[in-house]
C-alpha cells in the first residue's frame, strides 16, 4: 500500500504542481496560464509566433468553411423553394481546392523550416554543457568554454512534507533544486543531452528548448537567453516513478557575475575533490 501511494503521488504531482501555487512563478508556471510561458530567447519567440500564425490560419479557414456552409444551408433551404443544381464535375473547382491548400501549407512550412534549421545551428557557441539524465536528477558538465571542468548534480529539494500535503506548498513547489545550472546572459549556450538509464527530456519552456536525453546517444541543441533571471523546466519524458521529481532550474546572470560564479565553483570543486555532491532530497 505504501508503494502504491508513492506511485500515485508521483503520477499526479507533475500535473497539479501549479494548482497549489498562490502566485505565478517568474520564469516558470503561471497560475491559470493558457499561453506560452514568457519567451526569453529568439527561438522561443519564433515558436510562439508560429503557433499564433497557424492558429489564425486555422481560425480563418474554419470561419470561411463553416460560414459558407451555414449560409448555403440557410439561403438554399427547401422551404424557400431552392432546387439543387445538377452537375458532374468542375475542373476549376478541383484546381482551386488543390492549389489553395498547397499555398497555405507552403506559407506555414517556410517559416517553420527556418525555425527548425535555426534550432540545429550550434556553431559559435560561447560554452558547451553536457546534460545527463538520471533516475531522478540531472547531471551537468561544463565541457567547453568558460567554466570548463565544473561538474555537479542537480537534485530536487522539495521536502516530502510538502509532497504529501503535511506542509504549505510554495509557488516553486517541485521546482526547487540544490544546484542551479548557471549561464551568462546574451551568450549562445550549446547543450548536449544523454542519459545513463532511461529516456528523459530536458525541457525549459521560456527557452523554447526541448531535447530528449537518450541512453547511448548524444543529442545537441542551444539557447541564448536575453534576460537575466531564473527559469524553470521539467523532465518531458515519463521516466519512472520519480518523473515528477526531476525539475530543471537555469539561472541566467550577467557576464561579470558568471565569471565570479565560475571562480567560486572551481574553488569548491577543488576543495570537494572534483564533484559537487547533491545536497537536496534523495530520489
SEMI-612994 format. One line per field, with one value per atom (N, C-alpha, C): x, y, z; residue in one letter. Coordinates in Angstrom, 1 decimal, decimal comma. Layout:
xx	X:...
yy	Y:...
zz	Z:...
residu	a:...
This chain:
xx	0,8:0,0:0,9:2,0:2,9:3,5:3,8:4,4:3,4:2,1:1,1:0,8:0,9:0,7:1,8:3,0:4,2:4,0:3,5:3,3:2,2:1,1:0,0:0,5:1,3:1,8:2,7:3,6:4,5:3,7:2,7:2,0:1,2:0,7:-0,2:0,6:1,7:2,4:2,7:3,2:3,6:2,4:1,3:0,1:-0,5:-0,4:-1,1:-0,2:1,1:2,1:1,7:1,2:0,9:-0,4:-1,2:-2,5:-2,4:-1,3:-1,2:-0,5:0,0:0,7:-0,2:0,1:-0,6:-0,4:0,8:1,2:1,9:1,9:2,7:4,2:4,9:6,3:7,1:7,8:8,5:9,5:9,4:10,3:9,8:8,6:8,1:6,6:5,9:4,5:3,7:2,6:1,7:0,4:-0,1:-1,5:-2,5:-3,3:-4,3:-3,7:-2,5:-1,8:-2,3:-2,7:-3,2:-2,3:-1,3:-0,5:0,9:1,8:3,2:3,8:4,8:5,5:6,3:6,6:7,2:8,5:8,7:9,9:11,1:12,2:13,4:14,6:14,2:15,2:14,5:15,3:14,7:13,9:14,4:13,8:12,4:12,3:11,1:10,0:10,5:9,6:9,1:10,0:9,7:8,6:8,8:7,9:6,5:6,5:5,2:4,5:5,3:4,7:4,2:4,9:4,5:3,1:3,1:1,8:0,6:0,9:-0,2:-0,6:0,4:0,2:-0,7:-0,3:-1,1:-2,5:-2,6:-3,9:-4,8:-4,2:-5,0:-5,4:-4,5:-4,9:-6,0:-5,9:-6,9:-8,3:-8,2:-9,4:-10,0:-9,2:-9,8:-10,4:-9,7:-10,3:-11,6:-11,6:-12,9:-14,0:-13,7:-14,8:-15,3:-14,4:-14,7:-15,6:-15,1:-15,8:-17,1:-17,2:-18,5:-19,4:-18,8:-19,6:-20,4:-19,6:-20,2:-21,2:-20,9:-21,8:-23,1:-23,0:-24,3:-25,1:-24,4:-25,1:-25,8:-25,1:-25,8:-27,0:-26,8:-27,9:-29,1:-28,9:-29,9:-30,5:-29,7:-30,2:-30,9:-30,4:-30,9:-31,7:-32,4:-33,2:-34,5:-35,0:-36,1:-37,3:-37,5:-38,7:-38,9:-37,7:-37,8:-37,8:-38,0:-38,2:-36,9:-35,8:-34,5:-34,4:-33,8:-33,7:-32,2:-31,8:-30,4:-29,9:-28,7:-28,1:-27,6:-27,6:-27,1:-25,9:-24,8:-23,6:-22,7:-21,8:-21,0:-19,6:-19,0:-17,6:-17,3:-16,3:-15,8:-14,3:-13,7:-12,2:-11,7:-12,3:-11,9:-11,9:-13,0:-13,1:-12,0:-11,8:-10,8:-9,4:-9,1:-7,8:-7,7:-8,8:-8,7:-8,5:-9,3:-9,1:-7,8:-7,1:-5,7:-4,7:-4,8:-3,7:-3,8:-5,0:-5,2:-4,6:-5,0:-4,4:-2,9:-2,4:-0,9:-0,2:-0,8:-0,2:-0,3:-1,3:-1,5:-0,4:-0,2:0,8:2,2:2,5:3,8:4,0:3,0:3,1:3,4:3,0:3,3:4,7:5,0:6,2:7,5:7,5:8,7:9,2:8,3:8,9:9,2:8,4:8,6:10,0:10,3:11,6:12,7:12,6:13,6:13,9:12,8:13,0:13,7:13,2:13,8:15,3:15,7:17,1:17,9:17,3:18,0:18,2:17,2:17,4:18,6:19,0:20,1:21,5:21,5:22,7:23,4:24,3:25,0:26,4:26,7:28,0:28,2:29,5:29,8:29,2:29,2:28,7:29,8:29,3:30,2:30,7:29,8:30,2:29,3:29,8:29,1:28,9:27,6:27,3:26,7:27,2:26,6:25,6:24,4:23,3:23,0:23,1:22,9:21,7:20,7:19,5:19,8:19,3:19,4:18,0:17,7:16,5:16,9:16,5:15,7:16,4:17,4:18,1:18,8:19,4:20,2:21,7:22,5:23,9:24,4:25,2:25,7:27,2:27,8:29,2:29,5:30,3:30,8:32,0:31,8:32,8:33,6:33,2:34,0:33,6:34,5:34,3:34,5:34,3:34,5:33,7:34,4:33,7:34,0:34,9:35,2:35,8:35,2:35,6:34,7:33,8:32,8:31,7:31,4:30,5:29,7:28,4:27,6:26,3:25,6:24,3:23,3:22,1:21,0:19,8:19,5:18,5:17,4:16,2:15,0:15,3:14,9:15,0:13,6:12,5:11,2:11,0:10,7:10,6:9,4:9,5:8,4:7,1:7,3:6,2:5,3:5,9:5,1:4,4:5,2:4,7:3,4:3,5:2,4:1,3:1,5:0,4:0,5:1,6:1,7:2,3:2,6:3,2:2,7:2,6:2,1:3,0:2,5:3,2:3,5:4,8:5,2:5,0:5,2:4,9:6,0:7,1:8,1:8,0:6,8:6,6:7,1:7,9:8,5:9,4:9,9:10,8:12,0:12,3:13,4:14,5:15,8:16,9:18,1:19,0:20,2:21,2:21,4:22,4:21,7:21,6:21,1:22,1:21,6:22,5:22,7:23,9:24,2:24,8:24,3:24,8:24,8:25,6:25,7:24,6:24,1:23,1:23,7:22,9:23,3:24,4:24,6:25,6:25,0:25,5:25,0:25,5:24,5:24,9:24,5:25,5:25,3:25,0:24,0:23,5:23,7:24,4:24,5:23,7:22,8:22,0:22,2:22,2:22,3:21,7:21,6:21,0:21,9:21,8:22,6:21,6:20,3:19,4:18,3:17,3:16,1:16,0:14,9:14,7:14,2:14,9:14,5:14,3:13,7:13,6:13,9:14,9:15,4:14,6:13,7:12,7:12,6:12,9:12,7:11,8:10,5:9,6:10,0:10,6:10,9:12,1:12,8:13,9:13,5:12,3:11,9:12,7:13,3:14,2:13,6:13,5:13,1:13,9:14,8:15,7:15,7:15,4:15,4:16,8:16,9:18,2:18,0:18,8:18,6:19,9:19,7:20,9:21,7:23,0:23,8:24,0:23,2:23,3:23,6:24,2:24,5:23,7:22,8:22,0:22,3:22,1:22,5:21,4:21,4:20,6:21,3:20,6:21,2:20,1:20,6:19,7:20,6:20,0:20,7:19,7:19,7:18,8:19,2:18,2:18,5:18,0:17,6:17,1:17,7:18,2:18,7:17,5:17,7:16,6:16,7:15,8:15,8:14,6:14,9:13,9:13,8:12,6:12,2:11,7:12,1:11,6:11,4:11,0:10,9:11,2:11,4:11,6:10,4:10,6:9,4:9,1:9,8:9,5:9,3:8,2:7,9:9,0:9,7:10,9:10,9:9,7:9,6:8,8:8,8:8,0:8,5:9,7:10,2:10,2:9,5:9,5:9,1:8,1:7,7:8,7:9,7:10,6:12,0:12,1:13,4:13,3:13,1:12,9:14,3:14,1:15,3:15,2:16,3:16,4:17,6:17,4:18,5:18,6:19,7:19,9:20,8:20,2:20,9:21,4:22,7:23,3:24,1:24,6:25,4:26,8:27,5:28,8:29,8:29,9:30,8:30,3:29,0:28,5:28,9:28,8:29,1:30,6:31,4:32,9:33,1:32,4:32,6:32,1:31,0:30,4:31,4:32,0:32,9:34,1:34,6:35,8:35,4:34,2:33,7:33,5:32,9:32,6:33,9:34,8:36,1:36,8:36,7:37,3:36,6:35,3:34,5:34,9:35,0:35,3:36,7:37,6:39,0:39,0:38,1:38,1:37,4:36,3:35,5:36,0:37,1:37,7:37,2:36,5:36,2:34,7:33,8:32,4:31,6:30,6:29,7:28,6:28,6:27,6:26,2:25,1:23,8:23,6:22,9:22,6:21,1:20,3:18,9:18,3:16,9:16,3:16,7:16,9:17,3:16,2:16,5:15,4:15,1
yy	-1,2:0,0:1,3:1,2:2,4:2,7:1,5:1,7:2,3:1,8:2,3:3,8:4,2:5,6:6,4:5,9:6,7:6,8:5,7:5,8:6,8:6,8:7,7:9,1:9,4:10,7:11,2:10,3:10,7:11,0:10,2:10,4:11,6:12,1:13,3:14,6:14,5:15,7:16,6:16,1:17,0:17,7:17,1:17,7:18,7:18,6:19,5:20,5:20,5:21,3:22,8:23,3:24,8:25,1:24,1:24,3:24,8:24,4:24,8:26,1:26,7:28,0:29,2:30,0:31,2:32,3:32,3:33,3:32,6:33,3:32,8:32,8:31,9:31,8:32,5:33,6:34,2:33,3:33,2:32,3:30,8:30,6:29,3:29,2:28,3:28,1:29,4:29,6:30,8:30,3:30,9:30,5:30,8:29,8:30,0:30,3:30,0:30,2:29,3:29,9:29,1:29,4:30,3:30,6:30,1:30,4:30,1:30,8:30,2:31,0:32,1:33,1:34,3:33,9:34,1:33,7:34,7:34,1:34,9:34,6:33,8:33,5:33,7:33,9:34,2:32,9:31,7:30,5:30,4:30,7:30,6:31,6:32,8:33,8:33,3:32,7:32,2:31,1:30,2:29,1:29,6:30,6:31,3:31,9:32,6:33,3:32,3:31,2:30,2:29,6:29,4:28,8:29,8:31,1:32,1:32,1:32,1:32,1:31,0:29,7:28,6:28,6:29,0:29,1:30,1:31,2:32,2:31,7:31,0:30,4:29,4:28,6:27,6:28,3:29,3:30,1:30,7:31,3:31,9:30,8:29,7:28,6:28,1:27,9:27,5:28,5:29,8:30,8:30,8:30,7:30,6:29,4:28,2:27,0:26,9:27,1:27,0:28,2:29,3:30,4:30,1:29,6:29,3:28,2:27,2:26,1:26,5:27,3:27,7:28,6:29,5:30,4:29,6:28,6:27,8:27,0:26,5:25,7:26,6:27,9:28,8:29,4:29,8:30,5:29,6:28,4:27,5:26,3:26,6:25,5:25,2:24,0:23,5:24,3:24,8:25,6:26,9:27,4:28,6:28,2:27,0:26,5:26,4:26,2:26,1:24,7:24,6:23,4:23,1:21,9:21,6:21,6:22,2:22,2:20,8:20,4:19,1:19,3:18,8:18,9:17,7:17,4:16,2:16,5:17,6:17,9:19,4:19,9:21,3:21,3:21,4:21,4:22,6:23,7:24,9:24,7:24,2:23,9:22,9:21,9:20,9:21,5:22,3:23,0:23,9:24,7:25,6:24,9:23,8:23,1:22,3:22,2:21,6:22,7:23,8:24,8:25,6:26,0:26,9:26,2:24,9:24,3:24,2:23,9:23,8:25,1:26,2:27,5:27,8:27,4:27,6:26,8:25,5:24,7:25,3:25,7:26,4:27,6:28,4:29,6:29,2:28,0:27,6:26,9:26,2:25,4:26,2:27,3:28,1:28,7:29,4:29,9:28,8:27,7:26,6:26,0:25,8:25,2:26,1:27,4:28,3:28,2:28,0:27,9:26,6:25,5:24,2:24,2:24,8:24,9:25,7:26,8:27,6:26,9:26,0:25,2:24,3:23,9:22,9:23,6:24,9:25,6:25,9:25,1:25,2:25,8:26,4:26,9:28,2:28,6:29,8:29,9:28,8:28,7:29,3:30,0:30,6:29,5:28,5:27,4:26,2:25,0:23,8:23,1:22,7:22,0:20,6:19,6:18,2:18,0:17,6:17,4:15,9:15,3:13,8:13,6:12,8:12,4:11,2:11,2:10,1:9,9:8,7:8,5:8,8:10,0:11,0:12,4:12,7:14,0:14,3:15,5:15,9:16,0:15,7:15,9:16,9:17,9:19,0:19,0:19,0:19,0:20,1:21,1:22,2:21,7:21,3:20,6:21,5:22,7:23,7:25,1:26,0:27,4:27,8:29,0:29,5:28,6:28,1:27,2:25,7:25,5:24,1:23,3:22,1:21,3:21,3:22,3:22,3:21,2:20,4:19,3:19,1:18,9:18,7:18,1:17,6:17,0:18,1:18,1:19,0:18,1:18,2:17,3:18,1:17,5:18,1:18,3:19,5:19,8:20,0:19,8:19,9:18,8:19,2:18,2:17,3:16,1:15,2:15,7:16,5:17,0:17,9:18,6:19,3:18,4:17,4:16,4:15,7:15,3:14,5:15,4:16,7:17,7:18,0:17,7:18,0:19,4:20,1:21,5:22,3:23,6:24,5:24,4:24,5:24,4:25,8:26,1:27,4:27,4:28,6:28,7:28,0:27,6:26,8:25,4:24,9:23,5:22,6:21,6:20,6:21,2:22,5:23,2:23,7:23,3:23,7:22,7:23,1:22,2:22,7:21,8:22,2:22,9:22,6:23,3:23,7:25,0:25,6:25,5:25,3:25,5:27,0:27,4:28,9:29,2:30,1:30,5:32,0:32,6:34,0:34,5:35,7:36,3:36,7:36,7:37,1:36,3:35,1:34,2:32,9:32,4:31,1:29,9:29,2:28,0:26,7:25,9:24,6:23,6:22,8:21,8:20,4:19,5:18,1:17,3:16,5:15,7:14,2:13,4:12,0:11,5:10,2:9,6:8,4:8,1:7,0:5,8:6,0:4,8:4,7:5,6:5,5:6,8:6,9:8,2:9,3:10,4:11,7:12,8:13,9:15,1:16,4:17,1:18,3:19,5:20,1:21,0:22,2:23,4:24,7:25,6:25,7:26,4:27,8:28,6:30,0:30,1:29,0:29,0:28,4:27,8:27,1:25,9:25,3:24,1:22,9:21,8:20,5:19,5:18,8:17,8:16,5:15,4:14,1:13,7:13,1:12,5:11,0:10,5:9,1:8,3:7,1:6,3:5,9:6,1:5,7:6,7:7,8:8,8:10,2:11,0:12,4:13,3:14,1:15,0:16,4:17,4:18,7:19,7:20,8:22,0:23,2:24,3:25,5:26,5:27,5:28,6:29,8:31,0:32,3:33,2:33,1:33,9:35,4:36,2:37,7:38,4:37,7:38,4:37,7:38,4:37,9:37,4:36,2:35,7:34,2:33,6:32,2:31,6:30,5:29,9:28,4:27,9:26,6:25,7:24,4:23,4:22,1:21,0:19,7:18,7:17,5:16,3:16,1:16,0:16,0:14,6:13,6:12,2:11,4:10,6:9,8:8,8:8,8:8,1:7,2:6,9:6,1:6,8:6,2:6,7:8,1:8,5:9,8:10,8:10,6:11,5:12,9:13,1:14,4:15,1:14,4:14,9:15,2:15,6:16,0:17,3:18,4:19,7:20,2:21,3:22,0:23,4:23,9:25,3:25,9:26,9:27,6:29,1:29,5:30,8:31,6:32,6:33,4:34,7:34,9:36,0:36,9:38,0:38,9:38,2:38,6:38,0:38,2:39,4:39,5:38,6:38,5:37,6:36,1:35,8:34,4:34,1:35,1:34,9:34,7:35,4:35,3:33,9:33,4:32,1:31,0:31,1:30,1:30,0:31,2:31,2:30,5:30,8:30,2:28,7:28,3:26,9:26,1:26,6:25,9:25,7:26,7:26,6:25,5:25,5:24,4:23,1:22,9:21,6:21,1:22,1:21,7:21,2:21,9:21,5:20,2:19,9:18,7:17,5:17,7:16,6:16,4:17,4:17,4:17,3:17,0:16,9:17,5:18,3:18,8:17,7:17,2:16,2:16,8:16,0:16,5:16,8:18,0:18,3:18,3:18,0:18,0:16,7:16,6:15,3:14,2:13,0:11,9:11,4:10,7:10,2:8,8
zz	0,0:0,0:0,0:0,8:0,8:-0,6:-1,3:-2,6:-3,6:-3,5:-4,3:-4,1:-2,9:-2,5:-3,2:-3,2:-3,7:-5,3:-5,9:-7,4:-7,7:-7,0:-7,2:-7,0:-6,0:-5,7:-6,9:-7,3:-8,4:-9,7:-10,0:-11,2:-11,3:-10,1:-10,1:-9,8:-9,2:-8,7:-9,8:-11,0:-12,1:-12,7:-12,7:-13,3:-12,4:-11,1:-10,2:-9,5:-9,9:-9,2:-9,1:-10,3:-10,3:-9,6:-9,4:-8,8:-7,3:-6,7:-5,3:-5,1:-6,2:-6,0:-5,8:-4,8:-4,6:-5,6:-6,2:-7,2:-8,3:-9,5:-10,6:-10,3:-10,9:-10,6:-11,8:-11,5:-12,6:-13,2:-14,6:-15,3:-15,3:-14,7:-14,6:-14,8:-14,2:-14,5:-14,0:-14,7:-14,4:-13,9:-12,9:-12,4:-13,4:-13,8:-14,8:-16,2:-16,4:-17,7:-18,8:-19,9:-21,0:-22,3:-22,1:-23,3:-23,0:-24,0:-23,8:-22,6:-21,9:-20,9:-21,6:-20,8:-21,4:-22,0:-23,3:-24,0:-23,8:-23,6:-23,4:-24,3:-25,4:-26,5:-27,8:-28,9:-30,2:-30,7:-30,3:-30,8:-30,1:-28,8:-28,1:-28,7:-29,0:-29,7:-31,0:-31,8:-33,1:-33,0:-32,0:-31,8:-31,4:-30,5:-30,1:-31,3:-32,1:-33,3:-34,3:-34,5:-35,4:-35,0:-33,7:-33,1:-33,4:-33,1:-33,4:-34,8:-35,7:-37,2:-37,6:-37,2:-37,6:-37,0:-35,8:-35,2:-35,9:-36,3:-37,0:-38,4:-39,1:-40,4:-40,2:-39,2:-39,0:-38,6:-37,8:-37,5:-38,7:-39,6:-40,8:-41,7:-41,9:-42,7:-42,1:-40,8:-40,1:-40,3:-40,1:-40,3:-41,8:-42,7:-44,2:-44,5:-44,1:-44,5:-43,8:-42,5:-41,8:-42,2:-42,5:-42,9:-44,2:-45,2:-46,5:-46,3:-45,5:-45,3:-44,6:-43,6:-42,9:-43,8:-44,5:-45,4:-46,5:-47,0:-48,1:-47,6:-46,4:-45,8:-45,5:-45,0:-44,7:-46,0:-46,9:-48,1:-49,1:-49,2:-50,2:-49,6:-48,5:-47,9:-48,7:-48,5:-49,3:-49,1:-47,9:-47,5:-48,3:-48,9:-49,7:-51,2:-51,5:-52,9:-53,7:-52,9:-53,6:-54,3:-55,5:-56,2:-56,4:-56,0:-56,1:-57,6:-57,8:-59,1:-59,4:-60,7:-61,2:-62,0:-61,6:-62,4:-62,0:-63,0:-62,8:-62,3:-62,8:-62,3:-62,7:-62,0:-62,3:-62,2:-63,3:-63,3:-62,6:-62,7:-62,0:-60,5:-60,0:-58,5:-58,1:-58,8:-58,4:-58,4:-59,4:-59,4:-58,2:-57,9:-56,8:-55,4:-55,2:-53,9:-53,8:-54,9:-54,8:-54,6:-55,3:-55,2:-54,0:-53,5:-52,4:-51,1:-50,8:-49,6:-49,7:-51,0:-51,1:-50,8:-51,2:-50,9:-49,4:-48,8:-47,3:-46,6:-47,0:-46,4:-46,6:-47,8:-48,1:-47,2:-47,0:-46,2:-44,7:-44,3:-42,9:-42,8:-43,9:-43,9:-43,9:-44,7:-44,9:-43,6:-42,8:-41,5:-40,5:-40,6:-39,6:-39,9:-41,2:-41,6:-41,2:-41,3:-40,9:-39,4:-38,6:-37,1:-36,8:-37,5:-37,2:-37,6:-38,7:-39,1:-38,1:-37,6:-36,6:-35,3:-34,9:-33,7:-33,8:-35,0:-35,1:-35,3:-35,4:-35,6:-34,3:-33,9:-32,6:-32,8:-34,0:-34,2:-33,4:-33,2:-32,5:-31,1:-30,4:-29,0:-28,0:-27,0:-26,0:-25,1:-24,7:-23,9:-24,2:-23,9:-24,1:-22,8:-22,5:-21,3:-21,6:-21,1:-21,2:-20,1:-20,6:-19,6:-19,6:-18,5:-18,4:-17,5:-18,0:-17,2:-16,4:-15,1:-14,2:-13,6:-13,1:-12,3:-10,9:-10,3:-10,9:-10,6:-11,3:-11,2:-12,5:-12,5:-13,7:-13,3:-14,3:-14,1:-15,1:-14,7:-15,6:-15,6:-16,8:-17,0:-18,0:-17,6:-18,4:-19,2:-20,5:-21,2:-22,1:-22,3:-23,2:-22,9:-23,0:-22,7:-21,3:-20,9:-19,5:-18,5:-17,5:-16,6:-16,9:-17,9:-18,3:-17,1:-16,9:-15,8:-14,6:-14,6:-13,5:-13,8:-12,7:-12,9:-11,6:-11,7:-10,5:-10,8:-9,8:-9,9:-9,5:-10,1:-9,7:-9,2:-7,9:-7,3:-6,7:-6,7:-6,1:-4,6:-4,1:-2,7:-2,0:-2,8:-2,2:-1,1:0,1:1,2:1,1:1,6:1,4:2,2:3,2:3,9:3,0:2,0:1,0:0,0:-0,4:-1,4:-0,9:0,4:1,0:1,7:1,5:2,0:3,4:4,1:5,5:5,8:4,7:4,9:3,7:3,9:2,8:1,6:0,4:-0,8:-1,4:-1,6:-2,1:-3,6:-4,2:-5,7:-6,5:-5,9:-6,6:-6,2:-5,9:-5,5:-6,6:-6,2:-7,1:-8,2:-7,9:-8,9:-8,2:-7,0:-6,2:-6,3:-6,5:-6,6:-5,8:-5,5:-4,7:-5,5:-6,8:-7,6:-8,9:-9,2:-10,4:-11,5:-12,7:-13,9:-14,1:-14,1:-14,2:-15,6:-16,3:-17,6:-17,8:-18,6:-18,8:-19,8:-19,6:-20,5:-21,8:-22,9:-24,2:-24,8:-24,4:-24,9:-25,3:-26,5:-27,0:-26,2:-25,7:-24,9:-25,6:-25,9:-26,5:-25,5:-25,7:-24,8:-25,4:-24,8:-25,2:-24,2:-24,7:-23,8:-24,1:-22,9:-23,0:-21,7:-21,5:-20,3:-19,9:-18,6:-18,0:-17,7:-18,0:-17,7:-18,7:-18,6:-19,4:-20,2:-21,0:-21,8:-20,9:-21,0:-20,3:-21,3:-20,9:-21,8:-21,1:-21,6:-21,0:-21,6:-20,8:-21,4:-20,5:-21,1:-20,4:-21,3:-21,0:-21,9:-22,3:-21,3:-21,7:-22,7:-22,8:-23,8:-25,1:-25,1:-26,4:-26,7:-25,7:-25,8:-25,2:-26,0:-25,5:-26,3:-25,6:-26,3:-25,4:-26,1:-25,4:-25,0:-23,9:-23,4:-23,5:-24,5:-24,9:-24,5:-23,8:-23,4:-24,6:-24,6:-25,7:-26,8:-26,7:-27,8:-27,2:-28,0:-27,7:-28,7:-28,1:-29,0:-28,6:-29,5:-29,2:-29,6:-28,8:-29,1:-28,5:-28,5:-27,9:-27,5:-26,7:-26,4:-26,1:-26,2:-25,9:-25,2:-23,9:-23,1:-23,1:-23,4:-23,5:-22,3:-21,2:-20,0:-18,8:-17,8:-16,6:-15,8:-15,1:-14,3:-14,1:-13,4:-13,1:-13,8:-14,6:-15,5:-15,1:-15,2:-14,7:-15,9:-15,7:-16,6:-15,9:-16,6:-16,0:-17,0:-16,6:-17,5:-18,3:-19,6:-20,6:-21,1:-20,5:-20,9:-19,6:-19,6:-18,5:-18,3:-17,1:-16,9:-15,6:-15,1:-13,9:-12,8:-11,6:-10,5:-10,0:-10,3:-9,9:-11,0:-12,0:-13,2:-12,8:-11,9:-11,5:-10,6:-10,2:-9,2:-9,7:-11,0:-11,5:-12,3:-11,6:-12,2:-12,8:-13,6:-14,2:-13,8:-13,3:-12,9:-13,5:-14,3:-15,0:-14,6:-14,0:-13,6:-14,6:-15,2:-16,2:-15,5:-15,6:-14,9:-15,9:-15,4:-16,2:-16,4:-17,4:-17,7:-16,6:-15,9:-14,7:-13,6:-13,4:-12,3:-12,6:-13,9:-14,3:-14,0:-14,3:-14,1:-12,6:-11,8:-10,3:-9,9:-10,5:-10,1:-10,5:-11,7:-12,2:-11,2:-10,8:-9,9:-8,6:-8,1:-6,8:-6,9:-8,0:-8,1:-8,3:-9,1:-9,3:-8,0:-7,1:-5,8:-4,9:-5,0:-4,3:-4,8:-6,2:-6,7:-6,3:-6,3:-5,8:-4,4:-3,6:-2,2:-2,0:-2,8:-2,6:-3,4:-4,1:-4,8:-6,3:-6,8:-8,3:-8,6:-7,6:-7,9:-6,7:-7,1:-6,1:-5,8:-4,6:-4,3:-4,1:-4,4:-4,2:-2,7:-2,5:-1,1:-0,8:-1,8:-1,7:-1,3:-1,4:-1,1:-2,0:-1,5:-2,3:-3,1:-4,3:-5,1:-4,6
residu	x:x:x:x:x:x:x:x:x:x:x:x:x:x:x:x:x:x:x:x:x:x:x:x:x:x:x:x:x:x:x:x:x:x:x:x:x:x:x:x:x:x:x:x:x:x:x:x:x:x:x:x:x:x:x:x:x:x:x:x:x:x:x:x:x:x:x:x:x:x:x:x:x:x:x:x:x:x:x:x:x:x:x:x:x:x:x:x:x:x:x:x:x:x:x:x:x:x:x:x:x:x:x:x:x:x:x:x:x:x:x:x:x:x:x:x:x:x:x:x:x:x:x:x:x:x:x:x:x:x:x:x:x:x:x:x:x:x:x:x:x:x:x:x:x:x:x:x:x:x:x:x:x:x:x:x:x:x:x:x:x:x:x:x:x:x:x:x:x:x:x:x:x:x:x:x:x:x:x:x:x:x:x:x:x:x:x:x:x:x:x:x:x:x:x:x:x:x:x:x:x:x:x:x:x:x:x:x:x:x:x:x:x:x:x:x:x:x:x:x:x:x:x:x:x:x:x:x:x:x:x:x:x:x:x:x:x:x:x:x:x:x:x:x:x:x:x:x:x:x:x:x:x:x:x:x:x:x:x:x:x:x:x:x:x:x:x:x:x:x:x:x:x:x:x:x:x:x:x:x:x:x:x:x:x:x:x:x:x:x:x:x:x:x:x:x:x:x:x:x:x:x:x:x:x:x:x:x:x:x:x:x:x:x:x:x:x:x:x:x:x:x:x:x:x:x:x:x:x:x:x:x:x:x:x:x:x:x:x:x:x:x:x:x:x:x:x:x:x:x:x:x:x:x:x:x:x:x:x:x:x:x:x:x:x:x:x:x:x:x:x:x:x:x:x:x:x:x:x:x:x:x:x:x:x:x:x:x:x:x:x:x:x:x:x:x:x:x:x:x:x:x:x:x:x:x:x:x:x:x:x:x:x:x:x:x:x:x:x:x:x:x:x:x:x:x:x:x:x:x:x:x:x:x:x:x:x:x:x:x:x:x:x:x:x:x:x:x:x:x:x:x:x:x:x:x:x:x:x:x:x:x:x:x:x:x:x:x:x:x:x:x:x:x:x:x:x:x:x:x:x:x:x:x:x:x:x:x:x:x:x:x:x:x:x:x:x:x:x:x:x:x:x:x:x:x:x:x:x:x:x:x:x:x:x:x:x:x:x:x:x:x:x:x:x:x:x:x:x:x:x:x:x:x:x:x:x:x:x:x:x:x:x:x:x:x:x:x:x:x:x:x:x:x:x:x:x:x:x:x:x:x:x:x:x:x:x:x:x:x:x:x:x:x:x:x:x:x:x:x:x:x:x:x:x:x:x:x:x:x:x:x:x:x:x:x:x:x:x:x:x:x:x:x:x:x:x:x:x:x:x:x:x:x:x:x:x:x:x:x:x:x:x:x:x:x:x:x:x:x:x:x:x:x:x:x:x:x:x:x:x:x:x:x:x:x:x:x:x:x:x:x:x:x:x:x:x:x:x:x:x:x:x:x:x:x:x:x:x:x:x:x:x:x:x:x:x:x:x:x:x:x:x:x:x:x:x:x:x:x:x:x:x:x:x:x:x:x:x:x:x:x:x:x:x:x:x:x:x:x:x:x:x:x:x:x:x:x:x:x:x:x:x:x:x:x:x:x:x:x:x:x:x:x:x:x:x:x:x:x:x:x:x:x:x:x:x:x:x:x:x:x:x:x:x:x:x:x:x:x:x:x:x:x:x:x:x:x:x:x:x:x:x:x:x:x:x:x:x:x:x:x:x:x:x:x:x:x:x:x:x:x:x:x:x:x:x:x:x:x:x:x:x:x:x:x:x:x:x:x:x:x:x:x:x:x:x:x:x:x:x:x:x:x:x:x:x:x:x:x:x:x:x:x:x:x:x:x:x:x:x:x:x:x:x:x:x:x:x
